[in-house]
């Protein structure tokens, strides 16, 4: 009897955690922006340019407003000072990583729920067979 209660409780907890991943993902998504990392240099400042672009624009979560080089997005992407991020130990979080982690967590929770319910069914079946 205790085993059934534990397995059923574990399945309900896993189901709750499964559904909790959706607001976590959407919370990060609402705080993300399309960002272009830029490495400013003395030469680029001399010519009035932003600096050397690093990679391609990505959706990232950066909460420090001082990291942004402009008050509005330029060509669809916000420019972010890579030197500022490194100097302050800020590591931007890519939205792609958040989606990957929540996706894997959801798969794990569903697998745990299925294993728990399967074990519960086997225990219930085994108790019916015994006289």
C-alpha positions in Angstrom: 0.0 0.0 0.0 2.8 2.4 0.9 4.6 1.7 -2.4 1.5 2.6 -4.4 1.1 5.9 -2.6 4.8 6.7 -3.1 4.7 5.9 -6.8 1.5 7.8 -7.3 2.8 10.8 -5.4 6.0 10.7 -7.4 4.1 10.6 -10.6 2.0 13.6 -9.6 5.2 15.6 -8.5 6.8 14.8 -11.9 3.6 15.9 -13.7 3.7 19.2 -11.7 7.4 19.7 -12.6 6.6 18.9 -16.3 4.0 21.7 -16.4 6.3 24.0 -14.4 8.8 24.0 -17.3 6.5 25.9 -19.6 6.3 29.1 -17.5 10.1 28.9 -16.9 10.7 28.7 -20.7 8.3 31.5 -21.5 9.7 33.7 -18.7 13.1 33.5 -20.2 11.7 34.0 -23.7 9.9 37.2 -22.6 13.2 38.6 -21.3 15.2 37.7 -24.3 16.3 40.0 -27.2 17.9 39.4 -30.5 21.5 40.4 -29.7 24.6 41.0 -31.8 27.9 40.8 -29.8 30.3 43.5 -30.7 34.0 43.9 -29.7 34.7 47.7 -29.6 38.3 48.8 -30.3 40.1 52.1 -30.3 40.2 52.1 -34.1 36.5 51.5 -34.4 35.8 54.4 -32.0 38.1 56.6 -34.0 36.1 56.1 -37.1 32.7 56.2 -35.3 32.0 52.5 -35.9 30.6 50.0 -33.3 33.4 47.6 -33.6 34.0 44.0 -34.8 30.9 41.9 -34.9 31.2 38.5 -33.2 29.2 35.7 -34.7 25.7 36.1 -35.9 22.7 37.7 -34.0 21.2 35.3 -31.4 18.3 35.4 -29.0 19.9 35.9 -25.6 18.9 36.9 -22.1 21.0 39.8 -20.8 19.6 41.6 -17.8 22.3 44.3 -17.4 21.1 47.3 -19.4 24.6 48.9 -19.4 25.8 46.0 -21.6 23.8 47.4 -24.5 25.6 49.9 -26.7 22.5 51.6 -28.1 19.0 52.5 -26.8 17.3 50.8 -29.8 18.0 47.8 -32.0 20.2 48.5 -35.0 19.2 46.5 -38.1 16.9 44.3 -36.0 19.5 43.3 -33.4 20.6 45.0 -30.2 24.3 45.6 -30.1 26.1 44.4 -26.9 29.6 45.3 -25.8 31.5 42.0 -25.4 34.3 43.8 -23.5 31.8 45.0 -20.9 30.3 41.5 -20.5 33.8 40.0 -20.0 34.9 42.7 -17.6 31.9 42.2 -15.4 31.7 38.4 -15.6 28.4 38.4 -17.3 27.7 35.3 -19.3 24.6 35.8 -21.6 22.2 33.0 -21.7 21.1 31.8 -25.1 17.4 31.1 -25.4 18.3 28.1 -27.5 20.0 26.6 -24.4 16.9 27.2 -22.3 14.7 25.5 -24.8 17.1 22.5 -25.0 17.3 22.1 -21.2 13.5 22.4 -20.7 12.9 20.0 -23.6 15.2 17.4 -22.0 13.6 18.0 -18.6 10.1 17.4 -20.1 11.3 14.2 -21.7 12.7 13.0 -18.4 9.6 13.9 -16.4 7.4 12.1 -18.9 9.6 9.0 -18.8 9.5 9.1 -15.0 5.7 9.4 -15.0 5.4 6.4 -17.4 7.8 4.3 -15.3 6.0 5.2 -12.1 2.6 4.3 -13.6 3.9 1.1 -15.1 5.3 0.0 -11.8 2.1 1.0 -10.1 0.1 -1.2 -12.6 2.5 -4.1 -12.1 2.2 -3.9 -8.3 -1.6 -3.7 -8.5 -1.7 -6.7 -10.9 0.7 -8.7 -8.7 -1.5 -8.0 -5.6 -4.6 -9.3 -7.5 -2.9 -12.6 -8.5 -2.0 -13.4 -4.9 -4.7 -15.1 -2.9 
